[in-house]
Amino acid sequence: MEICDSSFLAANAKCWWAGALAAATAELRYAGYVAPGVLLVAGAPRALETVRGAYSRSVLKPPPTYLICGLGK
């Protein structure tokens, strides 16, 4: 699962056109997973809200070979 973690962060950390998303992903930390395909991340409320906003605008990128099907609270 750590490959997914680093791939997720890498896919979103180099987002030159959305600086707030790049900064937010830099603040996230891997918190584990619940089941295969469910990645948990933690971070400051501001960073998590930025990630939620990016997801709602279809800007959040999944790691290669993965899909983001939903975002929980």
C-alpha positions in Angstrom: 0.0 0.0 0.0 2.9 2.4 0.5 3.4 2.4 -3.3 -0.1 3.7 -3.6 0.6 6.4 -1.0 3.7 7.8 -2.6 2.1 7.5 -6.0 -1.0 9.4 -4.9 1.0 12.2 -3.3 3.3 12.3 -6.4 0.4 12.5 -8.8 -0.9 15.6 -7.0 2.1 17.3 -5.6 3.4 18.5 -8.9 0.3 20.3 -9.9 1.8 23.6 -11.2 -1.5 25.1 -12.2 -3.1 24.5 -8.8 -0.6 25.6 -6.2 -3.1 25.2 -3.3 -3.6 21.5 -4.2 0.2 21.0 -4.5 0.7 22.6 -1.0 -2.2 20.6 0.5 -0.8 17.3 -0.7 2.6 18.2 0.7 0.9 18.5 4.1 -0.9 15.1 3.9 0.5 12.0 5.6 -0.3 8.4 5.0 -2.5 7.0 7.8 -3.0 3.5 6.4 -5.9 1.7 4.7 -9.1 0.1 5.7 -9.4 -2.5 2.9 -7.8 -3.0 -0.5 -8.5 0.1 -2.5 -9.3 2.4 0.5 -6.4 4.7 1.3 -6.4 6.8 4.5 -4.6 10.1 4.6 -4.4 12.7 7.4 -3.5 16.3 7.6 -4.5 19.8 8.7 -8.2 20.6 8.2 -7.3 23.3 5.6 -5.3 20.8 3.5 -8.1 18.2 3.7 -10.6 20.7 2.6 -8.5 21.7 -0.3 -8.3 18.0 -1.4 -12.1 17.7 -1.0 -12.5 20.7 -3.2 -10.2 19.4 -5.8 -12.1 16.1 -5.8 -15.4 17.9 -6.3 -14.0 19.8 -9.3 -12.6 16.6 -10.7 -9.0 17.9 -10.4 -7.7 15.3 -7.9 -5.5 12.8 -9.7 -5.3 9.1 -8.8 -2.0 7.2 -8.8 -1.3 5.4 -12.1 -3.5 2.4 -12.6 -5.9 3.5 -9.8 -9.3 5.3 -9.8 -10.6 7.7 -7.3 -14.3 6.7 -6.9 -15.2 8.6 -3.8 -13.9 10.7 -1.0 -15.0 10.3 2.6 -14.8 12.4 5.6 
